[in-house]
Amino acid sequence: MEIKTISETLSVSPQIRADEIQTLVDRGFRSIICNRPDGEDAGQQTFAQIEKAAIKAGLEARYIPIAGRVSNEVAAAFDAAMQELPTPTLAYCRSGARSAMLWSLSQSKKLTIIDILAATKRAGYDMAGVVRRLSMMARNHIRRP
């Protein structure tokens, strides 16, 4: 399992399995967010299977799947989950990239674009492709007199 730290409260990884949940607990994680739709690949464990193992191990779990374009509403749902879930949290998808993108979009009103790009780059994810969107989201958040 390849876990990459994005921030103090969030790490991301490729798909996890139910039999890896105890390892997450042992590493100090308190919650997980699944950003991968069930059935994306043959043989992929369902969220229900992973959630069952997570709950049994004492982790909280959320299902926020991304199948196509990441909408602002999904980014807001991810941000809400990050506010509600105990941390640190592990978010996962096929490679970790969708989870890193969701985090980036969810932080557009809290961090500078430079800080967002630096955090994701340190974790091995290039979010340069969403700079324009981050800029627009941040601009829309600025209160105008």
ABEGO torsion letter per residue (X at the ends): XBBBBABAABBBBBBBBAAAAAAAAAAGBABBBBABBBGABBGBBBAAAAAAAAAAAGBBBBBBBBABBBBAAAAAAAAAAAAABBOBBBBBBAAGAAAAAAAAAAAAAABBAAAAAAAAAAAGBBAAAAAAAAAAAAAAABBBX
